[in-house]
């Protein structure tokens, strides 16, 4: 029983540089119980392990060998091999005392070579060990030079490639640096790079970091769930997502999306609808709710082929949340463009609604896109001409508003005095570089269309996005998503 406890201790931390007391107590316990063969096995382990008191251990080993008969501490096979060799060298197998003395010398000689090799390892590690000033945990930040020392030490052991020593050093590091997420990430990256994977160890580390030390860092929990999914532990992955969402103090879009997409990958589409509706109602943030609604509409249209329901979901948001209409209208255009045949009515509804209800700059963008859409897909030239006139009218109104703003604005000169700008009469010339009679001076989108006056002259694709009015949350997080840019680039800015 006692030996098993010592073996467990050696397995857990015997490779630590400062584990000398554990080794000393173990070997002393074996000697006291007259288990000399076991004691010799431990000595052989000790001299192979780079520890702080290696020299002291070797001196005690020499003392141990000289105090006891070789036959008492050597295994039968080792004793036979060594004694046979000694007998051949001496030529006289009957001189037992001389053989024992030579055996001791041979035993020490063989172990001296091992000891010297281990001494070299100790010297290399000593510089790193001397840099560890705080091997214990403390709430105060770790000094930068100590953090660098831990990083260099870990890189050194990883380069040596001894798995047990690497894991032991990581565990030591994560006592002092438990609050530094980069070391947990480095540890997990190392464990995931091994072949074969130690799944239980990886799960243990993920559990510690995601639930104990860094529960507020979303990425660890998401990575944990992804790892379990890859391993085929779908119920465990689902449990991680459920716990993550229920424990979050503030809603985060990546967590919602990852949970929904996980259910989609295992073809639980009804669960996806349930989660979308749950998160849209319960996220408590209008911006996130809008993004989830747009995603939900795309899911309904593409995964469930429920186009009518998708259109209805978007129109509800358009009618109830005026601030979200720009993004939702573009999502409605996207859905209308993806159907076969094209949903002309829904696309024109989105453009007309934007022209009627949005701000002046967005109105111009929607008017231009409406014209481009009709040029590309319309079959009635009269409707195209009306859209062109609507765009020209909006551009004229916008320019007049800008003139009025310039009349009322003031500018500060270099001496901080405020000088009123003189009113500009209709007959006066506009400022240099701003040609009001040239529509291209207003905006690149409108100007390039006006100059070309026809299909093929637009500055870019008709479905380029309008400028976002406010910062938008990222859809999936930088670690996981590299989605194609298209209409959905409207909702791809980062969320804090």
N, C-alpha and C positions, 0 to 999 in steps of 0.2 A: 504493500500500500504506500509506504513512504517513498520507496524507489519510484513508483509511478508518478507521484507528485513532483519529485525532483526531475524526472524525465519530461514531464509537462512544462515545468519551469524552464528547462534547457531548450525545449522546442520553441517556447514562446519568446524568450529573451536571451538565450545563451549566446547569440551572435552579437549582442550589443557590446560596444567597446568597453563599457564600464560594468560588465557582468561578472567581474572577478570573484566577488564574495559568494555568489551562487555556486560557481565552480568549486571554490575552496570548501564550502560546506558539504557539497555533494561527495567529493572525493574523500574528505575526512570522515564522513558518516560511513562510507564503505570500509575504510581502514579500521575504524573502531569496531565494526561488526565482523572483522576478519574476512571480508570479501575482497581479497587482494587481486584476484583476476578482474573483477569488476572495476576495482580502483585503477588498475593499469589501463583498462579500456577508456576510462574517463581521462586519465593523463594523456593518452594518445589523442583524444578529442581536443583537450585543452591546448596542446602545443600546435595544433592546426588552426586555432581560432585567434585572429588578431584582437587581443585585449590589452588594456592599459598595463596590467601587471604580468605580462608574459614572462619576463625574465625571472620574476619571483616564482612563478609556477614551474619553470624549467629547473631552477635550483632545487625546489622541493621534489621534483621528479627524480633528479640524480640522487638525492638523499634517500628517497624511497627505494630505488633500485639497489643501492649499496647496503641498505639495512635488511633486505629480505632475500631469501633464496630465489633464484630465477624460476625454479620449478614451481614455486608457490604462486607467482603472479603472472607467469606466461601460460598461454593456452598450450595444450598438448602438441598441436601441429607446429606452433611457433618454437616451442622448446626443442622439439625433435629436429627441426630444420637447422636451428642455430647450433645445437650441441653437435650435430653430425658434422657441420662445417668446422667447428672448433677442433673436434677430434681429428679430422684429417690434417689440419694445420699443425697440431701439436704432435701427432704421431703416437700419443699415449692416452687412450680413452680411460684408463684406470685412475688417473690423477684427478679426482673429483674436485678438490679445492681449486686446483689450477684452472680446470674447465669452468667452474663457477665464476672465478675472477675474470676469465677471458669472456665469458658470456655477458657479464655485467658491462664490460668495456664495449662489447659489440652492440649491446642493447642501447647504451648511451650514445655510441657513435652513429647508429642508424637514426636515432631521434634528434641528434644534434643537427643533422642536415635539414630535417623538417623544421626544427626550431629556427634555424637561420633564415630559411625562406619566409617563415611567418614573421620574423623580425622585420624584414623588408616591407611587408604589408603594413605592419604597425607604424613604421616610420612615415610611410606615405599618408596614412590616415591621421597621424598625430597633428598635422597642421590644420586639418579640418576640425578635429576634435577640440583643439585649443581655441578655435573660433566660436565654439558653442558656449556662450556665457550663461544662457538661461535654458536649461534642458527641461524645465517644468512649465506648466501653464500659468499664465498671469493675464489679467484683463488689460494691463498696459500694453501698448504697441511694442512689437519687437523691433529692435534697431535695424536700420537698413543694412549695415555691414553684416549683421547676423543672418538676415534673410538671404543675402547674397551667398554667405557661407553655406547655408542649408542647400540652396540651389546648386552650387558648385559641387557640394558633397554628393547630392543625389545624382547629378550627372556623371560623377566619377564612378559611383557604384553601378549605375546603369551601364556604363561603358565596360565595366569588368564582367558584367553578365551573370553574376551569381544570384539567382532568383531569391533565395532565402535571405541573403544579406540585403538585397534591395528592398524587399518587403519590410524587413526589420528596421531599416533606416527610415523608410517612409512612416512607419508607425511611430518611431521616435520623433520625427519631424512634426507630425500632426498632434503631438502633445503640446509642444511649444508654439506651434503655428496653427492651432485649430481654427482661429478666426480668419485665416487667410485662405480665401476660396481657391486661389491659384494652385496651392499645393494639393488640395483635394482633387482638383481637375487634373493635375499632373499625375497623381497616383492612379486615378481612374483610366486615364489615357494609357498609362503603362500596363495596367492589368488587362485592358481590352486588346492590347497589342500582342499578348502572349498566345501561344498555340501549344496545346489546347487551352481553352479558356477555363479558368477557375470560377465557374458561375457562382458558387456559393460565396466566395470571397468578394466578388464584384457586387453581389446583392447586399452583402454586409456593409461594404463601404458606402454604397449608394444610400442605404437606410440611415447610416450614421450622419451623412452630410445633409441629406434632404429632409430629415425629420428632427435632427437634434442640433447640429451645428449651424446649418445655413438654410432653415426652412423658408426664409423670405427670398431666396434666390431661385426664381422660377425654373431656370434652365436645368438645374440638377434634377428636379422632380420630373421634368419632361424627358430628360435623357434616361432616367431610371425607367419610366414607362416604355420608352422606345426600346430599351434593352430587353425588357421582359417580353415585349411583343415579338421581337426578333427571335428570342429563345422559344417562342411558342406558348408562353405563359399568359394567355389572353385575359384570363380572369384576374390575375395579379395586376396586369397593366390597367384593366378597367378600374380596379380598386384604387390604384394610385391616382388616376384621373379624378375619381369621385372624391377622394380625400383632399386632393389639391384644390378643387373648386370649392368644396364646402369650407375649407380652412382659410381661403383667401380673404383678406380684409378689404382689398380693393380689386375690382374686376380687371383682368388682363386678357386681351384678345387672343394671344397665342395659346393660352390654356384652354379657352373655349374651343378654338378651331382644332387643336390637336385632339381633344376628346371627341369632337364630332367626326373628324376624319378617321380616327381610330375605329369608330363604330361603322363608318362607311366601308373601310377596308375589309371588315369582316362581314359585310353585306347585311348589316342590321339597319336597314334604311328607315324603318319605322322609328327606331330609336334615335336616328339622326334628326328626324322631324321633331320628335319630342324634345330633344336637347336644344335645337334651334329656338323653338318657341319658349322653352324654359329660360334660356339665357337672354333672349330678346326682352322678355318681361322682367327678368330679375337682375340684370346687370347693373341697373341704377345709374347708367350714364347714357345720355342721348346720343353722343357721338358713337360709342360702341354699339348701341342698339341699332343705329342706322347701318353700320358696317355689317353687323350680323344679319340684318334684314336683306341687304343686297346679296350677301352670300347665300342666304336661305332661298331667295328667288332663283339664283343660278342653279342651286342644287335641285330645286323642284323642276326646273325646266330641263336640265341636262341629265340628272340621274333618275328622276321619276317620270320625266316626260309629261309633267303636269303644267303645261304652259299657261293655261288660263288661271290656275291658282297662283303661279309666279307673278303674272301681271297684276292680279288682285292684291297680292301682298305689297307690291311696290306702290300701287295707287293709294292704298291706305296711308302709307307714310307721306306721300305727296300731299295728301289732303289734310294731314294732321300736324305735320312738322315742316313749317315753311323754311326754316334754316337749313334743312337737309335736302331741299329739293334739287339743288344742282347735281349732287352726287347720285341721287336716286333717279333723276331724269335721265342721266347718262346711262345708268344701269338699265333703264327701261328701253332706251335706244339700242343698247347692246342686245337685249333679249329679242327685240323686234327684228334686228338684223340677222339673228342666228336661226330664225325659223324658216321653214320651207313650206309654202312660199313666204316671202318676206311680209311681215306684219306692218303694212303701210300705215294703217290707221294709228297704231300705238306709237310708231316712230314720230309721225307728224304731231300727235297729241303731246309728246314730250317736248318737241321743239317749240310748238306754239305756247305751251304752258310756260316754258322758260322765257320766251320773248315777252310774255305778258307780265310775269311776276318777279323775275330776277332783277339784279342791279344793272346799271347801264352797261358796264363792261361785259358782263356775262350775256346780256341781251344781244350785244353785237356778235359775240362768239356763236350763240345759238342761231342767230339769224344767218350767219355765214354758213354754218353747218347744215342748216335747213336747205339753203340754196344749193350747196354741193350735193346733198342727198338727192334733191329733186333732179339736178342735172344728171346724176348717175343712174337714177332708178325711175324717175318720173316719166309719164307718157303723155302728159298734157302740157304743151308749151305755154299756155296761158297761166297755169299755176306756177311754172318756173319764172315767168316774167313778173308775176305778182310778188314772188319771194325776193326777186332782185330789187324791185321797187321798195319793198319793205326794208331791205338791208340799207339801201341808199338813204331812205328817210331816217332810219335810226342813226346812221352815221352823221347825217346833217344835224340832227338834234343834239347829239353828243358833242359835236364841234361847237355848237352855239353855247352849250353849257360850259364848255371849257373856256370860251372867250369871257363869259360872265365871271367865272372864277378868277381869271387873270386880272380882270378889272378890279376886283375887290381884294386881291392878295397884296401883301407888303413884303419887302425883302430887307434883310439887314446888310448894311455896308460894313466894310472892314473896321471902321471906328465905332461899331455897335450902334450907330444912329439908325433909326427906322425911317425909311423914305417911302412914301406912298407912290405906287405905280400909277402913272397917268392913264386915264381911261383911253381905250382904243376905240376909235370910231369905226363904223362899218366901212367907211371909205379908206381908212388908213391901211397901210401895208402891214401885214403880220411880221412878227420878229423874224430875223434872219434864221434860216434853217428850218422854219416851220411853215410849210405851204398849205394853207387851209383850202386852197382850190385843188390841191392834189390829194385825192383820197388816201394815197399810200402813206401820207404823213401821219394819219391817225393810228393805224396799226398795221403790222406786217401781214396779218391774215387778210384783212379787208383790202389793203392796198394791192397785194399781189393778185387777188382775184380781179380787182377792178382793172388792173393793167392788162391782165390776160384776157378778161371778158370771154371766158369760154372754158370748156372742160379740158383738163390737161395742164392748166396754168396755175393750179392751186399750189400754195407753198408746201403743202404736205398732205398726208392722208386726211380725208374728211373727218375721221374719227379721232383726231388729236384732241387732247383733253383741255378743258378750260382751266385757268389758274385756280388752285385751291384757295378758299377763303381763310382757312385756319389750318393749323397743324393737324395732321391725321395720324391715327395709330397704325403701326405696321400690322400686316395681316398675319404673319407667321413668325416673326423674329428673324434676326440676321443669321442665326445658326442653321436654320432649316429651310428657308424659302429662297428660291431663285426663280420666281414665276415670270412668265413672259409679260412684257409691257403691252398693254392694250387699253381697253376702256377701264379696266379695273386698276390702272395706275392712279386713279383718283383717290383710292383709299389705301395707299401704300406708304404714307409717311410714318415716322416713328411715334410710338406712344411712350410716355414717360412712366 
